[in-house]
Amino acid sequence: MSNKIEIWDHRLKGSLQETCSHSHDLSYGGKNYIDFKIQSDDIRMVGTDKQMNDYFKNSNLQIKDSWKLKISDKYIKLYKENNNKLLVFNL
């Protein structure tokens, strides 16, 4: 793994997220209903291979697809302003 700065966009695998719940007087044996939706996120990461690999090892996120982007001065500047630490942006 190199210390070269890279930019990757990742599409994460979907997960279930509670959207709302309904209850009908649970004190008398009523019912509770919960609705879910599948949530998927796209993120952009700026950092080294090692930083990105460590991030995914320490999280429960799973990648569905990835795209490597061309590095730009804008992201190099943001990375350096962040003390050369990994940047993760929600897209």
PyMOL Python script that loads the backbone (N, CA, C, O; Angstrom):
from pymol import cmd

cmd.read_pdbstr("""\
ATOM      1  N   MET A   1       0.837  -1.187   0.000  1.00  0.00           N
ATOM      2  CA  MET A   1       0.000   0.000   0.000  1.00  0.00           C
ATOM      3  C   MET A   1       0.877   1.243   0.000  1.00  0.00           C
ATOM      4  O   MET A   1       1.923   1.290   0.647  1.00  0.00           O
ATOM      5  N   SER A   2       0.436   2.224  -0.722  1.00  0.00           N
ATOM      6  CA  SER A   2       1.247   3.429  -0.844  1.00  0.00           C
ATOM      7  C   SER A   2       0.674   4.556   0.005  1.00  0.00           C
ATOM      8  O   SER A   2      -0.442   4.467   0.518  1.00  0.00           O
ATOM      9  N   ASN A   3       1.453   5.598   0.139  1.00  0.00           N
ATOM     10  CA  ASN A   3       1.011   6.797   0.858  1.00  0.00           C
ATOM     11  C   ASN A   3       0.448   7.829  -0.102  1.00  0.00           C
ATOM     12  O   ASN A   3       0.266   8.991   0.262  1.00  0.00           O
ATOM     13  N   LYS A   4       0.177   7.411  -1.313  1.00  0.00           N
ATOM     14  CA  LYS A   4      -0.366   8.299  -2.337  1.00  0.00           C
ATOM     15  C   LYS A   4      -1.835   8.600  -2.021  1.00  0.00           C
ATOM     16  O   LYS A   4      -2.604   7.704  -1.675  1.00  0.00           O
ATOM     17  N   ILE A   5      -2.205   9.870  -2.147  1.00  0.00           N
ATOM     18  CA  ILE A   5      -3.584  10.279  -1.899  1.00  0.00           C
ATOM     19  C   ILE A   5      -4.455   9.864  -3.087  1.00  0.00           C
ATOM     20  O   ILE A   5      -4.095  10.091  -4.242  1.00  0.00           O
ATOM     21  N   GLU A   6      -5.596   9.259  -2.788  1.00  0.00           N
ATOM     22  CA  GLU A   6      -6.543   8.832  -3.822  1.00  0.00           C
ATOM     23  C   GLU A   6      -7.941   9.292  -3.444  1.00  0.00           C
ATOM     24  O   GLU A   6      -8.235   9.565  -2.280  1.00  0.00           O
ATOM     25  N   ILE A   7      -8.792   9.372  -4.453  1.00  0.00           N
ATOM     26  CA  ILE A   7     -10.201   9.714  -4.230  1.00  0.00           C
ATOM     27  C   ILE A   7     -11.051   8.585  -4.798  1.00  0.00           C
ATOM     28  O   ILE A   7     -10.897   8.207  -5.960  1.00  0.00           O
ATOM     29  N   TRP A   8     -11.951   8.048  -3.972  1.00  0.00           N
ATOM     30  CA  TRP A   8     -12.855   6.979  -4.384  1.00  0.00           C
ATOM     31  C   TRP A   8     -14.280   7.335  -4.009  1.00  0.00           C
ATOM     32  O   TRP A   8     -14.532   7.852  -2.921  1.00  0.00           O
ATOM     33  N   ASP A   9     -15.213   7.058  -4.912  1.00  0.00           N
ATOM     34  CA  ASP A   9     -16.639   7.081  -4.588  1.00  0.00           C
ATOM     35  C   ASP A   9     -17.067   5.640  -4.373  1.00  0.00           C
ATOM     36  O   ASP A   9     -16.718   4.760  -5.160  1.00  0.00           O
ATOM     37  N   HIS A  10     -17.817   5.400  -3.316  1.00  0.00           N
ATOM     38  CA  HIS A  10     -18.296   4.052  -3.008  1.00  0.00           C
ATOM     39  C   HIS A  10     -19.812   4.065  -2.882  1.00  0.00           C
ATOM     40  O   HIS A  10     -20.377   4.945  -2.234  1.00  0.00           O
ATOM     41  N   ARG A  11     -20.459   3.108  -3.490  1.00  0.00           N
ATOM     42  CA  ARG A  11     -21.877   2.858  -3.257  1.00  0.00           C
ATOM     43  C   ARG A  11     -21.937   1.741  -2.237  1.00  0.00           C
ATOM     44  O   ARG A  11     -21.406   0.653  -2.459  1.00  0.00           O
ATOM     45  N   LEU A  12     -22.587   2.017  -1.115  1.00  0.00           N
ATOM     46  CA  LEU A  12     -22.652   1.049  -0.033  1.00  0.00           C
ATOM     47  C   LEU A  12     -23.860   0.141  -0.185  1.00  0.00           C
ATOM     48  O   LEU A  12     -24.884   0.537  -0.742  1.00  0.00           O
ATOM     49  N   LYS A  13     -23.730  -1.084   0.318  1.00  0.00           N
ATOM     50  CA  LYS A  13     -24.851  -2.022   0.297  1.00  0.00           C
ATOM     51  C   LYS A  13     -25.975  -1.470   1.155  1.00  0.00           C
ATOM     52  O   LYS A  13     -25.731  -0.825   2.175  1.00  0.00           O
ATOM     53  N   GLY A  14     -27.192  -1.723   0.744  1.00  0.00           N
ATOM     54  CA  GLY A  14     -28.365  -1.226   1.457  1.00  0.00           C
ATOM     55  C   GLY A  14     -28.540  -1.895   2.809  1.00  0.00           C
ATOM     56  O   GLY A  14     -28.083  -3.016   3.030  1.00  0.00           O
ATOM     57  N   SER A  15     -29.206  -1.188   3.702  1.00  0.00           N
ATOM     58  CA  SER A  15     -29.543  -1.732   5.015  1.00  0.00           C
ATOM     59  C   SER A  15     -30.957  -1.292   5.362  1.00  0.00           C
ATOM     60  O   SER A  15     -31.463  -0.313   4.814  1.00  0.00           O
ATOM     61  N   LEU A  16     -31.590  -2.020   6.275  1.00  0.00           N
ATOM     62  CA  LEU A  16     -32.942  -1.660   6.681  1.00  0.00           C
ATOM     63  C   LEU A  16     -32.901  -0.558   7.725  1.00  0.00           C
ATOM     64  O   LEU A  16     -32.084  -0.585   8.646  1.00  0.00           O
ATOM     65  N   GLN A  17     -33.789   0.409   7.571  1.00  0.00           N
ATOM     66  CA  GLN A  17     -33.887   1.503   8.518  1.00  0.00           C
ATOM     67  C   GLN A  17     -35.358   1.665   8.883  1.00  0.00           C
ATOM     68  O   GLN A  17     -36.227   1.663   8.011  1.00  0.00           O
ATOM     69  N   GLU A  18     -35.630   1.805  10.178  1.00  0.00           N
ATOM     70  CA  GLU A  18     -37.000   2.014  10.630  1.00  0.00           C
ATOM     71  C   GLU A  18     -37.475   3.382  10.155  1.00  0.00           C
ATOM     72  O   GLU A  18     -36.789   4.386  10.350  1.00  0.00           O
ATOM     73  N   THR A  19     -38.652   3.419   9.530  1.00  0.00           N
ATOM     74  CA  THR A  19     -39.171   4.700   9.053  1.00  0.00           C
ATOM     75  C   THR A  19     -40.287   5.225   9.948  1.00  0.00           C
ATOM     76  O   THR A  19     -40.388   6.433  10.159  1.00  0.00           O
ATOM     77  N   CYS A  20     -41.121   4.344  10.473  1.00  0.00           N
ATOM     78  CA  CYS A  20     -42.167   4.778  11.401  1.00  0.00           C
ATOM     79  C   CYS A  20     -42.723   3.557  12.130  1.00  0.00           C
ATOM     80  O   CYS A  20     -42.567   2.421  11.683  1.00  0.00           O
ATOM     81  N   SER A  21     -43.356   3.813  13.229  1.00  0.00           N
ATOM     82  CA  SER A  21     -43.982   2.714  13.959  1.00  0.00           C
ATOM     83  C   SER A  21     -45.372   3.145  14.397  1.00  0.00           C
ATOM     84  O   SER A  21     -45.633   4.332  14.597  1.00  0.00           O
ATOM     85  N   HIS A  22     -46.246   2.186  14.542  1.00  0.00           N
ATOM     86  CA  HIS A  22     -47.628   2.429  14.955  1.00  0.00           C
ATOM     87  C   HIS A  22     -47.941   1.468  16.093  1.00  0.00           C
ATOM     88  O   HIS A  22     -47.530   0.309  16.052  1.00  0.00           O
ATOM     89  N   SER A  23     -48.645   1.922  17.082  1.00  0.00           N
ATOM     90  CA  SER A  23     -49.054   1.018  18.156  1.00  0.00           C
ATOM     91  C   SER A  23     -50.534   1.217  18.433  1.00  0.00           C
ATOM     92  O   SER A  23     -51.095   2.292  18.220  1.00  0.00           O
ATOM     93  N   HIS A  24     -51.134   0.161  18.908  1.00  0.00           N
ATOM     94  CA  HIS A  24     -52.555   0.182  19.247  1.00  0.00           C
ATOM     95  C   HIS A  24     -52.696  -0.272  20.689  1.00  0.00           C
ATOM     96  O   HIS A  24     -52.780  -1.472  20.951  1.00  0.00           O
ATOM     97  N   ASP A  25     -52.724   0.648  21.610  1.00  0.00           N
ATOM     98  CA  ASP A  25     -52.940   0.414  23.034  1.00  0.00           C
ATOM     99  C   ASP A  25     -52.285  -0.877  23.522  1.00  0.00           C
ATOM    100  O   ASP A  25     -52.965  -1.871  23.775  1.00  0.00           O
ATOM    101  N   LEU A  26     -50.994  -0.851  23.647  1.00  0.00           N
ATOM    102  CA  LEU A  26     -50.231  -2.027  24.046  1.00  0.00           C
ATOM    103  C   LEU A  26     -50.553  -2.493  25.456  1.00  0.00           C
ATOM    104  O   LEU A  26     -50.244  -3.635  25.797  1.00  0.00           O
ATOM    105  N   SER A  27     -51.164  -1.651  26.295  1.00  0.00           N
ATOM    106  CA  SER A  27     -51.476  -2.045  27.668  1.00  0.00           C
ATOM    107  C   SER A  27     -52.534  -3.147  27.717  1.00  0.00           C
ATOM    108  O   SER A  27     -52.629  -3.849  28.724  1.00  0.00           O
ATOM    109  N   TYR A  28     -53.318  -3.315  26.679  1.00  0.00           N
ATOM    110  CA  TYR A  28     -54.345  -4.353  26.628  1.00  0.00           C
ATOM    111  C   TYR A  28     -54.029  -5.424  25.602  1.00  0.00           C
ATOM    112  O   TYR A  28     -54.939  -6.006  25.011  1.00  0.00           O
ATOM    113  N   GLY A  29     -52.743  -5.692  25.382  1.00  0.00           N
ATOM    114  CA  GLY A  29     -52.359  -6.745  24.434  1.00  0.00           C
ATOM    115  C   GLY A  29     -52.487  -6.323  22.987  1.00  0.00           C
ATOM    116  O   GLY A  29     -52.625  -7.167  22.102  1.00  0.00           O
ATOM    117  N   GLY A  30     -52.443  -5.029  22.738  1.00  0.00           N
ATOM    118  CA  GLY A  30     -52.538  -4.531  21.365  1.00  0.00           C
ATOM    119  C   GLY A  30     -51.306  -4.901  20.564  1.00  0.00           C
ATOM    120  O   GLY A  30     -50.469  -5.677  21.024  1.00  0.00           O
ATOM    121  N   LYS A  31     -51.197  -4.360  19.394  1.00  0.00           N
ATOM    122  CA  LYS A  31     -50.097  -4.687  18.498  1.00  0.00           C
ATOM    123  C   LYS A  31     -49.254  -3.458  18.211  1.00  0.00           C
ATOM    124  O   LYS A  31     -49.728  -2.323  18.255  1.00  0.00           O
ATOM    125  N   ASN A  32     -47.986  -3.723  17.914  1.00  0.00           N
ATOM    126  CA  ASN A  32     -47.055  -2.672  17.518  1.00  0.00           C
ATOM    127  C   ASN A  32     -46.567  -2.996  16.108  1.00  0.00           C
ATOM    128  O   ASN A  32     -46.098  -4.107  15.860  1.00  0.00           O
ATOM    129  N   TYR A  33     -46.668  -2.053  15.192  1.00  0.00           N
ATOM    130  CA  TYR A  33     -46.257  -2.257  13.807  1.00  0.00           C
ATOM    131  C   TYR A  33     -45.102  -1.320  13.487  1.00  0.00           C
ATOM    132  O   TYR A  33     -45.125  -0.147  13.858  1.00  0.00           O
ATOM    133  N   ILE A  34     -44.093  -1.840  12.800  1.00  0.00           N
ATOM    134  CA  ILE A  34     -42.944  -1.031  12.405  1.00  0.00           C
ATOM    135  C   ILE A  34     -42.748  -1.164  10.895  1.00  0.00           C
ATOM    136  O   ILE A  34     -42.732  -2.273  10.361  1.00  0.00           O
ATOM    137  N   ASP A  35     -42.601  -0.038  10.220  1.00  0.00           N
ATOM    138  CA  ASP A  35     -42.335  -0.026   8.785  1.00  0.00           C
ATOM    139  C   ASP A  35     -40.843   0.239   8.569  1.00  0.00           C
ATOM    140  O   ASP A  35     -40.234   1.046   9.272  1.00  0.00           O
ATOM    141  N   PHE A  36     -40.271  -0.452   7.589  1.00  0.00           N
ATOM    142  CA  PHE A  36     -38.859  -0.288   7.269  1.00  0.00           C
ATOM    143  C   PHE A  36     -38.700   0.115   5.816  1.00  0.00           C
ATOM    144  O   PHE A  36     -39.579  -0.131   4.990  1.00  0.00           O
ATOM    145  N   LYS A  37     -37.570   0.736   5.514  1.00  0.00           N
ATOM    146  CA  LYS A  37     -37.204   1.005   4.127  1.00  0.00           C
ATOM    147  C   LYS A  37     -35.729   0.633   3.961  1.00  0.00           C
ATOM    148  O   LYS A  37     -34.964   0.629   4.926  1.00  0.00           O
ATOM    149  N   ILE A  38     -35.351   0.323   2.735  1.00  0.00           N
ATOM    150  CA  ILE A  38     -33.954   0.021   2.460  1.00  0.00           C
ATOM    151  C   ILE A  38     -33.226   1.328   2.199  1.00  0.00           C
ATOM    152  O   ILE A  38     -33.627   2.123   1.348  1.00  0.00           O
ATOM    153  N   GLN A  39     -32.157   1.536   2.941  1.00  0.00           N
ATOM    154  CA  GLN A  39     -31.368   2.758   2.811  1.00  0.00           C
ATOM    155  C   GLN A  39     -30.007   2.406   2.234  1.00  0.00           C
ATOM    156  O   GLN A  39     -29.353   1.470   2.695  1.00  0.00           O
ATOM    157  N   SER A  40     -29.587   3.147   1.236  1.00  0.00           N
ATOM    158  CA  SER A  40     -28.267   2.964   0.642  1.00  0.00           C
ATOM    159  C   SER A  40     -27.611   4.327   0.542  1.00  0.00           C
ATOM    160  O   SER A  40     -28.271   5.319   0.229  1.00  0.00           O
ATOM    161  N   ASP A  41     -26.337   4.378   0.801  1.00  0.00           N
ATOM    162  CA  ASP A  41     -25.629   5.646   0.773  1.00  0.00           C
ATOM    163  C   ASP A  41     -24.461   5.580  -0.193  1.00  0.00           C
ATOM    164  O   ASP A  41     -23.890   4.518  -0.442  1.00  0.00           O
ATOM    165  N   ASP A  42     -24.124   6.736  -0.727  1.00  0.00           N
ATOM    166  CA  ASP A  42     -22.909   6.888  -1.514  1.00  0.00           C
ATOM    167  C   ASP A  42     -21.986   7.791  -0.726  1.00  0.00           C
ATOM    168  O   ASP A  42     -22.413   8.804  -0.172  1.00  0.00           O
ATOM    169  N   ILE A  43     -20.702   7.414  -0.680  1.00  0.00           N
ATOM    170  CA  ILE A  43     -19.727   8.228   0.029  1.00  0.00           C
ATOM    171  C   ILE A  43     -18.519   8.487  -0.862  1.00  0.00           C
ATOM    172  O   ILE A  43     -18.227   7.712  -1.772  1.00  0.00           O
ATOM    173  N   ARG A  44     -17.826   9.581  -0.593  1.00  0.00           N
ATOM    174  CA  ARG A  44     -16.565   9.893  -1.267  1.00  0.00           C
ATOM    175  C   ARG A  44     -15.485   9.885  -0.187  1.00  0.00           C
ATOM    176  O   ARG A  44     -15.641  10.485   0.876  1.00  0.00           O
ATOM    177  N   MET A  45     -14.388   9.192  -0.488  1.00  0.00           N
ATOM    178  CA  MET A  45     -13.284   9.098   0.460  1.00  0.00           C
ATOM    179  C   MET A  45     -12.031   9.687  -0.162  1.00  0.00           C
ATOM    180  O   MET A  45     -11.728   9.448  -1.331  1.00  0.00           O
ATOM    181  N   VAL A  46     -11.304  10.463   0.639  1.00  0.00           N
ATOM    182  CA  VAL A  46     -10.045  11.057   0.206  1.00  0.00           C
ATOM    183  C   VAL A  46      -8.994  10.661   1.240  1.00  0.00           C
ATOM    184  O   VAL A  46      -9.103  11.013   2.414  1.00  0.00           O
ATOM    185  N   GLY A  47      -7.984   9.933   0.796  1.00  0.00           N
ATOM    186  CA  GLY A  47      -6.924   9.498   1.700  1.00  0.00           C
ATOM    187  C   GLY A  47      -6.063   8.442   1.034  1.00  0.00           C
ATOM    188  O   GLY A  47      -6.129   8.240  -0.179  1.00  0.00           O
ATOM    189  N   THR A  48      -5.256   7.773   1.842  1.00  0.00           N
ATOM    190  CA  THR A  48      -4.384   6.718   1.322  1.00  0.00           C
ATOM    191  C   THR A  48      -5.118   5.378   1.349  1.00  0.00           C
ATOM    192  O   THR A  48      -6.144   5.236   2.015  1.00  0.00           O
ATOM    193  N   ASP A  49      -4.585   4.399   0.619  1.00  0.00           N
ATOM    194  CA  ASP A  49      -5.162   3.049   0.632  1.00  0.00           C
ATOM    195  C   ASP A  49      -5.265   2.513   2.054  1.00  0.00           C
ATOM    196  O   ASP A  49      -6.287   1.948   2.441  1.00  0.00           O
ATOM    197  N   LYS A  50      -4.204   2.692   2.823  1.00  0.00           N
ATOM    198  CA  LYS A  50      -4.175   2.184   4.191  1.00  0.00           C
ATOM    199  C   LYS A  50      -5.279   2.815   5.042  1.00  0.00           C
ATOM    200  O   LYS A  50      -5.962   2.116   5.790  1.00  0.00           O
ATOM    201  N   GLN A  51      -5.456   4.127   4.929  1.00  0.00           N
ATOM    202  CA  GLN A  51      -6.495   4.810   5.699  1.00  0.00           C
ATOM    203  C   GLN A  51      -7.878   4.292   5.335  1.00  0.00           C
ATOM    204  O   GLN A  51      -8.719   4.079   6.209  1.00  0.00           O
ATOM    205  N   MET A  52      -8.112   4.090   4.034  1.00  0.00           N
ATOM    206  CA  MET A  52      -9.422   3.605   3.594  1.00  0.00           C
ATOM    207  C   MET A  52      -9.661   2.169   4.053  1.00  0.00           C
ATOM    208  O   MET A  52     -10.749   1.841   4.527  1.00  0.00           O
ATOM    209  N   ASN A  53      -8.656   1.319   3.914  1.00  0.00           N
ATOM    210  CA  ASN A  53      -8.803  -0.077   4.357  1.00  0.00           C
ATOM    211  C   ASN A  53      -9.050  -0.155   5.862  1.00  0.00           C
ATOM    212  O   ASN A  53      -9.899  -0.926   6.309  1.00  0.00           O
ATOM    213  N   ASP A  54      -8.324   0.629   6.637  1.00  0.00           N
ATOM    214  CA  ASP A  54      -8.524   0.656   8.087  1.00  0.00           C
ATOM    215  C   ASP A  54      -9.934   1.120   8.438  1.00  0.00           C
ATOM    216  O   ASP A  54     -10.557   0.583   9.354  1.00  0.00           O
ATOM    217  N   TYR A  55     -10.432   2.111   7.713  1.00  0.00           N
ATOM    218  CA  TYR A  55     -11.779   2.631   7.958  1.00  0.00           C
ATOM    219  C   TYR A  55     -12.827   1.529   7.773  1.00  0.00           C
ATOM    220  O   TYR A  55     -13.711   1.364   8.614  1.00  0.00           O
ATOM    221  N   PHE A  56     -12.728   0.780   6.675  1.00  0.00           N
ATOM    222  CA  PHE A  56     -13.716  -0.265   6.413  1.00  0.00           C
ATOM    223  C   PHE A  56     -13.558  -1.460   7.350  1.00  0.00           C
ATOM    224  O   PHE A  56     -14.544  -2.123   7.673  1.00  0.00           O
ATOM    225  N   LYS A  57     -12.331  -1.743   7.792  1.00  0.00           N
ATOM    226  CA  LYS A  57     -12.122  -2.827   8.758  1.00  0.00           C
ATOM    227  C   LYS A  57     -12.774  -2.509  10.098  1.00  0.00           C
ATOM    228  O   LYS A  57     -13.256  -3.410  10.785  1.00  0.00           O
ATOM    229  N   ASN A  58     -12.791  -1.227  10.472  1.00  0.00           N
ATOM    230  CA  ASN A  58     -13.318  -0.812  11.770  1.00  0.00           C
ATOM    231  C   ASN A  58     -14.778  -0.373  11.729  1.00  0.00           C
ATOM    232  O   ASN A  58     -15.312   0.092  12.735  1.00  0.00           O
ATOM    233  N   SER A  59     -15.419  -0.515  10.590  1.00  0.00           N
ATOM    234  CA  SER A  59     -16.839  -0.154  10.481  1.00  0.00           C
ATOM    235  C   SER A  59     -17.606  -1.378   9.989  1.00  0.00           C
ATOM    236  O   SER A  59     -17.008  -2.369   9.570  1.00  0.00           O
ATOM    237  N   ASN A  60     -18.903  -1.302  10.041  1.00  0.00           N
ATOM    238  CA  ASN A  60     -19.710  -2.416   9.528  1.00  0.00           C
ATOM    239  C   ASN A  60     -20.275  -2.105   8.140  1.00  0.00           C
ATOM    240  O   ASN A  60     -21.249  -2.724   7.712  1.00  0.00           O
ATOM    241  N   LEU A  61     -19.669  -1.157   7.445  1.00  0.00           N
ATOM    242  CA  LEU A  61     -20.113  -0.790   6.101  1.00  0.00           C
ATOM    243  C   LEU A  61     -19.620  -1.804   5.081  1.00  0.00           C
ATOM    244  O   LEU A  61     -18.518  -2.341   5.195  1.00  0.00           O
ATOM    245  N   GLN A  62     -20.455  -2.056   4.085  1.00  0.00           N
ATOM    246  CA  GLN A  62     -20.093  -2.969   3.008  1.00  0.00           C
ATOM    247  C   GLN A  62     -20.236  -2.251   1.676  1.00  0.00           C
ATOM    248  O   GLN A  62     -21.231  -1.572   1.423  1.00  0.00           O
ATOM    249  N   ILE A  63     -19.229  -2.411   0.831  1.00  0.00           N
ATOM    250  CA  ILE A  63     -19.204  -1.736  -0.464  1.00  0.00           C
ATOM    251  C   ILE A  63     -19.944  -2.564  -1.509  1.00  0.00           C
ATOM    252  O   ILE A  63     -19.727  -3.769  -1.638  1.00  0.00           O
ATOM    253  N   LYS A  64     -20.816  -1.895  -2.246  1.00  0.00           N
ATOM    254  CA  LYS A  64     -21.518  -2.536  -3.358  1.00  0.00           C
ATOM    255  C   LYS A  64     -20.775  -2.280  -4.671  1.00  0.00           C
ATOM    256  O   LYS A  64     -20.669  -3.174  -5.510  1.00  0.00           O
ATOM    257  N   ASP A  65     -20.262  -1.061  -4.847  1.00  0.00           N
ATOM    258  CA  ASP A  65     -19.548  -0.700  -6.069  1.00  0.00           C
ATOM    259  C   ASP A  65     -18.644   0.499  -5.771  1.00  0.00           C
ATOM    260  O   ASP A  65     -18.895   1.248  -4.827  1.00  0.00           O
ATOM    261  N   SER A  66     -17.601   0.676  -6.571  1.00  0.00           N
ATOM    262  CA  SER A  66     -16.640   1.758  -6.341  1.00  0.00           C
ATOM    263  C   SER A  66     -16.164   2.350  -7.656  1.00  0.00           C
ATOM    264  O   SER A  66     -16.123   1.673  -8.683  1.00  0.00           O
ATOM    265  N   TRP A  67     -15.801   3.642  -7.605  1.00  0.00           N
ATOM    266  CA  TRP A  67     -15.234   4.344  -8.743  1.00  0.00           C
ATOM    267  C   TRP A  67     -14.068   5.182  -8.261  1.00  0.00           C
ATOM    268  O   TRP A  67     -14.188   5.928  -7.290  1.00  0.00           O
ATOM    269  N   LYS A  68     -12.945   5.060  -8.936  1.00  0.00           N
ATOM    270  CA  LYS A  68     -11.785   5.889  -8.611  1.00  0.00           C
ATOM    271  C   LYS A  68     -11.896   7.182  -9.411  1.00  0.00           C
ATOM    272  O   LYS A  68     -12.184   7.162 -10.608  1.00  0.00           O
ATOM    273  N   LEU A  69     -11.664   8.298  -8.738  1.00  0.00           N
ATOM    274  CA  LEU A  69     -11.768   9.603  -9.374  1.00  0.00           C
ATOM    275  C   LEU A  69     -10.391  10.217  -9.563  1.00  0.00           C
ATOM    276  O   LEU A  69      -9.423   9.843  -8.901  1.00  0.00           O
ATOM    277  N   LYS A  70     -10.331  11.154 -10.469  1.00  0.00           N
ATOM    278  CA  LYS A  70      -9.091  11.889 -10.707  1.00  0.00           C
ATOM    279  C   LYS A  70      -8.862  12.834  -9.527  1.00  0.00           C
ATOM    280  O   LYS A  70      -9.775  13.534  -9.089  1.00  0.00           O
ATOM    281  N   ILE A  71      -7.634  12.841  -9.025  1.00  0.00           N
ATOM    282  CA  ILE A  71      -7.288  13.701  -7.889  1.00  0.00           C
ATOM    283  C   ILE A  71      -7.295  15.153  -8.341  1.00  0.00           C
ATOM    284  O   ILE A  71      -6.875  15.476  -9.452  1.00  0.00           O
ATOM    285  N   SER A  72      -7.780  16.025  -7.459  1.00  0.00           N
ATOM    286  CA  SER A  72      -7.802  17.459  -7.791  1.00  0.00           C
ATOM    287  C   SER A  72      -7.155  18.249  -6.654  1.00  0.00           C
ATOM    288  O   SER A  72      -7.080  17.782  -5.517  1.00  0.00           O
ATOM    289  N   ASP A  73      -6.697  19.437  -6.981  1.00  0.00           N
ATOM    290  CA  ASP A  73      -6.056  20.308  -5.993  1.00  0.00           C
ATOM    291  C   ASP A  73      -7.002  20.630  -4.840  1.00  0.00           C
ATOM    292  O   ASP A  73      -6.568  20.779  -3.697  1.00  0.00           O
ATOM    293  N   LYS A  74      -8.284  20.735  -5.139  1.00  0.00           N
ATOM    294  CA  LYS A  74      -9.287  21.039  -4.120  1.00  0.00           C
ATOM    295  C   LYS A  74      -9.257  19.981  -3.013  1.00  0.00           C
ATOM    296  O   LYS A  74      -9.263  20.322  -1.830  1.00  0.00           O
ATOM    297  N   TYR A  75      -9.225  18.704  -3.392  1.00  0.00           N
ATOM    298  CA  TYR A  75      -9.251  17.635  -2.397  1.00  0.00           C
ATOM    299  C   TYR A  75      -7.902  17.466  -1.699  1.00  0.00           C
ATOM    300  O   TYR A  75      -7.860  17.095  -0.526  1.00  0.00           O
ATOM    301  N   ILE A  76      -6.819  17.727  -2.392  1.00  0.00           N
ATOM    302  CA  ILE A  76      -5.505  17.680  -1.746  1.00  0.00           C
ATOM    303  C   ILE A  76      -5.438  18.755  -0.657  1.00  0.00           C
ATOM    304  O   ILE A  76      -4.930  18.505   0.436  1.00  0.00           O
ATOM    305  N   LYS A  77      -5.948  19.941  -0.959  1.00  0.00           N
ATOM    306  CA  LYS A  77      -5.950  21.030   0.019  1.00  0.00           C
ATOM    307  C   LYS A  77      -6.806  20.665   1.242  1.00  0.00           C
ATOM    308  O   LYS A  77      -6.388  20.886   2.378  1.00  0.00           O
ATOM    309  N   LEU A  78      -8.002  20.106   1.011  1.00  0.00           N
ATOM    310  CA  LEU A  78      -8.861  19.699   2.125  1.00  0.00           C
ATOM    311  C   LEU A  78      -8.206  18.613   2.977  1.00  0.00           C
ATOM    312  O   LEU A  78      -8.302  18.632   4.204  1.00  0.00           O
ATOM    313  N   TYR A  79      -7.547  17.677   2.320  1.00  0.00           N
ATOM    314  CA  TYR A  79      -6.864  16.582   3.024  1.00  0.00           C
ATOM    315  C   TYR A  79      -5.745  17.137   3.906  1.00  0.00           C
ATOM    316  O   TYR A  79      -5.605  16.728   5.059  1.00  0.00           O
ATOM    317  N   LYS A  80      -4.962  18.052   3.380  1.00  0.00           N
ATOM    318  CA  LYS A  80      -3.867  18.649   4.151  1.00  0.00           C
ATOM    319  C   LYS A  80      -4.395  19.514   5.300  1.00  0.00           C
ATOM    320  O   LYS A  80      -3.807  19.534   6.381  1.00  0.00           O
ATOM    321  N   GLU A  81      -5.505  20.228   5.069  1.00  0.00           N
ATOM    322  CA  GLU A  81      -6.129  21.026   6.130  1.00  0.00           C
ATOM    323  C   GLU A  81      -6.659  20.136   7.262  1.00  0.00           C
ATOM    324  O   GLU A  81      -6.805  20.587   8.398  1.00  0.00           O
ATOM    325  N   ASN A  82      -6.939  18.890   6.944  1.00  0.00           N
ATOM    326  CA  ASN A  82      -7.442  17.918   7.927  1.00  0.00           C
ATOM    327  C   ASN A  82      -6.287  17.109   8.533  1.00  0.00           C
ATOM    328  O   ASN A  82      -6.496  15.993   9.010  1.00  0.00           O
ATOM    329  N   ASN A  83      -5.095  17.658   8.515  1.00  0.00           N
ATOM    330  CA  ASN A  83      -3.898  17.024   9.088  1.00  0.00           C
ATOM    331  C   ASN A  83      -3.617  15.646   8.489  1.00  0.00           C
ATOM    332  O   ASN A  83      -3.235  14.716   9.200  1.00  0.00           O
ATOM    333  N   ASN A  84      -3.809  15.527   7.182  1.00  0.00           N
ATOM    334  CA  ASN A  84      -3.546  14.285   6.446  1.00  0.00           C
ATOM    335  C   ASN A  84      -4.328  13.089   6.991  1.00  0.00           C
ATOM    336  O   ASN A  84      -3.856  11.952   6.948  1.00  0.00           O
ATOM    337  N   LYS A  85      -5.524  13.361   7.501  1.00  0.00           N
ATOM    338  CA  LYS A  85      -6.412  12.292   7.970  1.00  0.00           C
ATOM    339  C   LYS A  85      -7.471  12.033   6.918  1.00  0.00           C
ATOM    340  O   LYS A  85      -7.802  12.915   6.126  1.00  0.00           O
ATOM    341  N   LEU A  86      -8.001  10.818   6.913  1.00  0.00           N
ATOM    342  CA  LEU A  86      -9.013  10.401   5.938  1.00  0.00           C
ATOM    343  C   LEU A  86     -10.223  11.325   5.975  1.00  0.00           C
ATOM    344  O   LEU A  86     -10.711  11.687   7.046  1.00  0.00           O
ATOM    345  N   LEU A  87     -10.701  11.702   4.795  1.00  0.00           N
ATOM    346  CA  LEU A  87     -11.933  12.483   4.645  1.00  0.00           C
ATOM    347  C   LEU A  87     -13.021  11.578   4.091  1.00  0.00           C
ATOM    348  O   LEU A  87     -12.780  10.825   3.147  1.00  0.00           O
ATOM    349  N   VAL A  88     -14.213  11.643   4.666  1.00  0.00           N
ATOM    350  CA  VAL A  88     -15.359  10.875   4.183  1.00  0.00           C
ATOM    351  C   VAL A  88     -16.523  11.835   4.021  1.00  0.00           C
ATOM    352  O   VAL A  88     -16.934  12.491   4.979  1.00  0.00           O
ATOM    353  N   PHE A  89     -17.058  11.919   2.801  1.00  0.00           N
ATOM    354  CA  PHE A  89     -18.170  12.815   2.486  1.00  0.00           C
ATOM    355  C   PHE A  89     -19.392  11.986   2.099  1.00  0.00           C
ATOM    356  O   PHE A  89     -19.273  11.019   1.346  1.00  0.00           O
ATOM    357  N   ASN A  90     -20.569  12.360   2.611  1.00  0.00           N
ATOM    358  CA  ASN A  90     -21.815  11.787   2.118  1.00  0.00           C
ATOM    359  C   ASN A  90     -22.150  12.468   0.796  1.00  0.00           C
ATOM    360  O   ASN A  90     -22.032  13.687   0.672  1.00  0.00           O
ATOM    361  N   LEU A  91     -22.563  11.687  -0.176  1.00  0.00           N
ATOM    362  CA  LEU A  91     -22.933  12.260  -1.472  1.00  0.00           C
ATOM    363  C   LEU A  91     -24.438  12.301  -1.629  1.00  0.00           C
ATOM    364  O   LEU A  91     -24.939  12.752  -2.659  1.00  0.00           O
TER     365      LEU A  91
END
""", "prot")
cmd.dss("prot")
cmd.show_as("cartoon", "prot")
cmd.util.cbc("prot")
cmd.orient("prot")
